[in-house]
Amino acid sequence: MLPAGQLAPDFELPDQNGEAVSLHSLRGKWVLLWWYPKANTPG
């Protein structure tokens, strides 16, 4: 867990079109991350 105010480490994920997007490439823009920890898993 990151402390409040600390920058998130850079990472890269595919977008809805399968294109790679890095956190670094979005610097200076608002970013909302949303994930489902139990998506596609039993339980």
Buried (B, 14 or more C-beta within 10 A) or exposed (E): EEEEEEEEEEEEEEEEEEEEBEBEEEEEEEEEEEEEEEEEEEE
